[in-house]
Amino acid sequence: MKTEHSVSLASGVRELVGAEVLVVDKDDQVQKGMTQLLSAASLHVTCAGTPEAALELMRKKFFSVAVIDLDTPTPGAGLETIAAAKELSPTTMVVMLTPRKAFDDTVKGIRAGAVDIVWKSPESVKYLMDRVLDAAGRSVGKREVNTILAEVRDTYDDFLKRFTDAEKRALDAAGGISDQSLGDVRVLVVAPDASLKDALAAAAPGFHFELASSGGAALDRCGSAKFHLAMVAEMLPDLPGSMVVRSIKTQSSETLVMQYSGPGPGGKVELVETRRTIPVIPEFTDPMQLADRLDELAEAFRAKARERRYTQAFRERHYDFLRRYVELKLKIDRALGSD
């Protein structure tokens, strides 16, 4: 004759075959009993007698449920194991076993990350089985949902990239974004003397060079005129070169800003971006090294300016779509990060 419990087990077999359960208990008899009990529901059971062994197992594979004894290896030590287990595997559902019906233990267990607290007694066997099956189902379901959300996010990101690329092609075909000639490229050299500026001007007649002999003078120039490129010496008489670089980038986001030392032993030239620096000349010993890169840098400015115009046009045409895209992406990220 089938009992209600056997029907429950049959349902669990259908839905949770192969789900992994970790049992953490120092008592060998408890380990054997838990293995027999949970294996009857077609769950795969692995036992560990110490927190160290349990956490090492969790580093190697995923467990849908971890059943952790509160007093393994010493009274109350299971709380630390629960917290460590949740940090290692946020989607693992933790069931805490306790030999005491104590309110404080229950509160501490929940705070540590347990989803259920089960009293360690013979009359709790059926309840324990039900709670483990329920927890396993919740874990499997959560992982499936997370997998779907991650796929949705990746697909959505790919769609946005394809959409923006298509819009760029459409704008180019309509003549909406043209790669207009810059004419003379305006270059601001921020340095205590004119030696680098004069050497570059002699070698690159298609560029217009101006000198600012101090950081303050450079900021005044950038406030009143537009420069395509700015080259800032590391050492200036009044301000740190890095401060001048940041200020120029704030005043004129389109300007390509470089910081340099040299030319000479130990010299270098770096392009400063918002979150990174890109080596331009790792060993800057001769002004001609920089002169030879000016055409490349001017083209980089053109590309950056063109991309900014594309972005501005896309935002103007599809503002509502972008707003909804950002809102949905934030919701997905929050859902995936809430484990």
N, C-alpha and C positions, 0 to 999 in steps of 0.2 A: 504494500500500500504506500502510495506517495504522500509524503507530508508536505506541509507548506514550505518547510526549510529546504527539502529536496528540490522543489520547484524553483525556489530562489537560486539554489546552486546551479541548476540546469540553465537558467537564464544567464547567470554569471559566466558559465562555460561558453555559451554562445557569443557573448559580447566581449569577454576579457581573456580569452585563451591566449596564453603567452605573456600576459602582463607580469612584470618582474616586481617581486616584493622582497625587501631587505628587512631582516629581523635582527635587532641589536639587543642582546641579552647575555649576561655573563653565565647564566644557568644553562647547562647543557640539556637538562630535561625540558626546560621551557623551549629551547631551540627545536628539540625533536617534536614536541607537541605541536608547536606552531607550524612546523614543516608538514606534519600529517594533516593538520586542520586545513591549511591553506592550499595544499596540493590537491585536496579533494575538490576544490573549485577550479582546478586546472590553472592555478597561478604558479609561476616559477618562483621558488623560495630560495633565498640565499641567506645564510646566518653568519653573524659576526659576534665574537665574545667581547670585543673591546671597541671603544670609539675610534681608535686609530685604524683598526682593520676595516671598520665600517666606512670611514671616510675615504680610505684608499680604494675600496670597492666602488664607491660613488664617483670617484674620479675616472674610473675605467669604463663604466657603463651606466645607463639610465635605469632608475628604479621608479616605477609608477607610485609605489607606496613604501614608506619606511616605518616599521613598527619599532619604536625605541623605548626601552625600559628606563624609567626615571632614575633608578638606583644602580645603573651600570656605568662605571665599575664601582662607584661609591654612592651613598645616598645623595640624591639631588644632582649628580653629575650629568644625568641625561639631558638636562636643560641646555647645557653647553653643546652637547652633541646635536640636539635638535636645531639650534641656531646655526651651527656650522653646516649641517646637512642642507638647510634651506638656502644658505648662501651659496653652496656648491651647486645645488640643483633646485631652483625656485619652483619648478612645476611638479616636483615630487611632493606628494601628500604625506604628511607625517601624522601618525597615530601614536600617542604616548600611552604606555602602560604604566600604571602606578599601583603599588600594593596598599596605598592609603587613600581613604576618602577624605581628602583635605582640600578645602576651598583654595588655600594659598597655592598648593601645588597645581591645581587646575588653572588658576589665573596665570601663574608663571609659565606653564606649558603653552597656553594659548599665545601669550606674549612672545614666547620663543619661536613660535611658528607652527605648533601642532594644530591640526584641523579637528581632531577628536581626542578625548581623554577616556581611556577604558580601564576600569578597575580590574586588577589581576586576581581573578577568582573563578572557580569552576562554573558558577552560574552566569558568568559574563561571556562564556565561549560563543554562544550564538550571536550575541550582540557584537562581539569582536569581529566575527566573520562578516556580519552585515556591514559593519563600519569599514572594514578593509575593502570589501567589494565596492561599496559606495565611493570610497576614496580613490580606488583604482579607476573606476568609471569617470570620476571627475578629472583625474590626471590625464587619462587618455583623451577625453573630450577637450580639455584645455590645450593639449599639445596639437590636436587636430585643428582647433580654432586658430591657434598661433601660426601653424603652418599655412593655413588659408590666408590669414591676415598678411603674413610676410609675402606670400605670392601676389596678393592684391597690391600691396605697396610696391613691389618690384615691377609688376606689370604697369601700374599707374605711372611710375617714374619713367619707364621705357616709353609709354605712350606720350608723356609730356615731351620727352626728347625728340621723338619722331614728329610730333606736332610742331614743335618749334623749328625743326629742320625744314619741314614742309613750308612753314610760313616764311622762312628765310628765302627759300627758292621762289615762292610766289612774289615776295617783295622785290627780289632781284629781277624777276621776269617783267614786273610792272614798272621797273625803274624807280621804285620808291626809296631804295637805299643804294646810293652810288658811292664808289670808292674814289672820292674826289682827290685830286692832287693837293698836296699840302703847300705847294710853292716852296719857298725857302723854309726849311725846318728851323724853328727857333730853339736855340739851346742856351740854357743858363748854366754858367760855370760858377760855382760858389767856392772860392778859394782865396787865401790871403794874398796871392800874387797872380799875375796874368800869364805866367809861363805856360801852363797847360792850355789855357784859352787861345793864346797866340799860336801855339804849335798846331792845335786842331784847326784853327781858322786857315792856316797856311796850307793844310793838307786836304781840307774839305770845303771847296769854294761854294758848293750848293747849299751850305748851311749858314745860318745867321747866328753868331755867337755873341753873348753878352756876359760881362763879368760882374759878380757881386762879391766884394772883398770881405764881407762879414755875414754872419747869419741874419742879423737884423736887416741889412740891406737886401738880402735875398728874399726875405718875407715881404718887404715893401714892394720889390719888383713883381713878385708873384701875385700880389694884391691888386696891381694896376695893369698887368699885361699877361697874356697867355703864352706859355712855353710848352713845346712838345716834349722836350727832354730837359732834365735837370741833373747836373753832376755835382755832388756835394762832397767837399773834402771832409775827411774824418776829423781833422784838427782845424778849428777856426778860432779867431782871436776873441770872440765874445760868447758864442754859444756852442754846445756840443753838436757835432755834425748830425748825430742821430735825432736830436730834437728838431733840427731844421728840416730833416727828411720827413719826419712825421707831420710837421706843420705844413710843408708844401703839399703833401698828399692830401691833407685835410682841405686846404684852400682850392686845390685843382686835382680832382680825382682822375682826370684823363692823362695828366702828365706822367711820363715814365721817369721815375726818380732813381738815380743811382748814387751810392756812396762809395768813395774811393780813398785809398791811401797810396802814396807814391806819386809819380813813378819812381821806382828804386827798389832796393832789396826789401823783401817782405811786403811789397805793394800788392794791392788787389782792387778789383772793381766788382761790385755786386748790385744787381737790380733788386730793389726793395719792394716787395708786394705786401698786401695787407697781413697775410699770415705766414709768409716765408720770404727768404732771400734767395736769389738765383745767382750763382757765380757767372760773371760775364768774362772777366779776365782773372784767373786765379793767381797769376804772377805778373803783376803790372810793373814793367821795368822801362817801357818806352811809350811816349805819347802816340806813336804810330800804331801801336796795338789797338788803342781805342779808336783812332781815326779809321782803321780798317773795318771796324764794327758799326760805324755810324749808319750806313745804309740799312743794315740788318735791324738796328734799333729803330730807325724811322719806320720801317715796314711793320715792326712790332707795335708801334704807336698806331699806325693805320688800322691794323687788325683789331687792336683793343678798342679804338674809337668806333670802328664799324660794328663790333659786337655790342657795344653799348647802345648804338642807334637801333640795332635789331631788337634788343631787349626793351628799349623804350617803346618802339612801335608795337611790339607784341603785347606789352602791358596795356597800352592804350586801346588796342583792338579786342583784348580778351581779359579785361580786368576782372569781370565777374567769375569767369572760369578759374583764373589763378587764385582768387580769394577762396572759392570752394575747394580747390585742390589743396591749398595750404591747411585749411580747416580739417579736411578729411585726413590728410597725412599726419597732422598733430594728434588726432583721435586714435589713429592706428598705432602711432609710436607710443602713445600713453598706454594703450591696451597691451602692447607687447612688452612694455617696461614695467607693468604693474604686478608681475609675478613675484 
